[in-house]
Amino acid sequence: QVQLVESGGGLVQAGGSLRLSCSASGSTSSIAVMGWYRQAPGKQRDLVATITTGGGYTTYADSVKGRFTISRDNVKNSVYLQMNSLKPEDTAVYYCNAISRGRFWERDYWGQGTQVTVSS
C-alpha cells in the first residue's frame, strides 16, 4: 500500500505561482511513476504531468507546457509541481498519483486532492 498526501493548493491571482507537494509513504520502493492530475467541476480528471522515479522522464499536458514543472525527490519520496503563469482555466482540484509496479502487477494510488483556484 502507498499513501499520498498533497499540500500547497490555494487561491492565487492570474499570472501568479503556486507549488504543490506530494509525499508518499508505505511501500514506496515499488513506485515507478508519480504525477499530477486535475479535475475541474463537471469535467473529467485529466493528466497534468508525470515523472518516472527512475530516470526522471517527464510528460506534460499541452495546456501546461512551458508553465508547469514537475520534479521529484526520491530520498523524500516526494513529487512537486511548480505552477507559474497561472490562468483561471487552471482552476481545479489537483490530485497526486503514484503507479506501483511489480513483476506481474500494477496499481494506482491517489491522494485526497488539493484545491487550486486562480482568479481573473
Residue pairs with C-beta under 8 A, 6 or more apart in sequence:
1 26
1 27
1 109
2 24
2 25
2 26
2 27
2 28
2 30
2 31
2 98
2 100
2 109
3 24
3 25
3 26
3 109
4 22
4 23
4 24
4 96
4 97
4 98
4 109
4 110
4 111
4 112
5 22
5 23
5 25
5 96
5 111
5 112
6 20
6 21
6 22
6 94
6 95
6 96
6 111
6 112
6 113
6 114
7 20
7 21
7 22
7 23
7 114
8 18
8 19
8 20
8 21
8 114
9 18
9 20
9 94
9 114
9 115
9 116
10 18
10 115
10 116
10 117
11 117
11 118
11 119
12 18
12 86
12 116
12 117
12 118
12 119
13 118
13 119
14 86
14 87
14 88
14 118
14 119
14 120
15 85
15 86
16 86
16 118
17 82
17 83
17 84
17 85
17 86
18 83
18 86
18 116
19 80
19 81
19 82
19 83
20 36
20 80
20 81
20 83
20 94
20 96
20 114
20 116
21 78
21 79
21 80
22 34
22 36
22 78
22 79
22 80
22 81
22 96
22 111
23 76
23 77
23 78
24 31
24 34
24 77
24 78
24 79
24 98
24 109
25 77
27 100
28 77
30 100
30 101
30 102
31 53
31 77
31 98
31 99
31 100
32 52
32 53
32 54
32 99
32 100
32 101
33 50
33 51
33 52
33 53
33 98
33 99
34 50
34 51
34 53
34 72
34 79
34 96
34 97
34 98
34 99
35 47
35 48
35 49
35 50
35 51
35 59
35 70
35 79
35 96
35 97
35 98
36 47
36 48
36 49
36 50
36 70
36 79
36 81
36 94
36 95
36 96
36 97
37 45
37 46
37 47
37 48
37 94
37 95
37 97
38 45
38 46
38 48
38 90
38 92
38 93
38 94
38 95
38 116
39 45
39 46
39 92
39 93
39 95
39 113
40 91
40 92
40 93
43 92
45 95
46 61
47 59
47 61
48 60
48 61
48 64
48 68
48 70
48 81
48 94
49 58
49 59
49 60
49 61
49 64
49 68
49 69
49 70
49 81
50 58
50 59
50 70
50 97
51 57
51 58
51 59
51 70
51 71
51 72
51 79
52 58
53 72
53 74
56 72
58 70
60 68
60 70
63 89
64 83
64 90
67 83
67 84
67 85
67 86
68 81
68 82
68 83
68 84
69 81
69 82
69 84
70 79
70 80
70 81
70 82
71 79
71 80
71 82
72 78
72 79
72 80
73 79
73 80
79 96
81 94
83 90
83 116
86 116
86 118
87 118
88 118
88 119
88 120
89 118
90 116
90 118
91 116
91 117
91 118
92 116
93 113
93 114
93 115
93 116
94 113
94 114
94 115
94 116
95 110
95 111
95 112
95 113
96 110
96 111
97 108
97 109
97 110
97 111
98 108
98 109
99 106
99 107
99 108
99 109
100 106
100 107
100 109
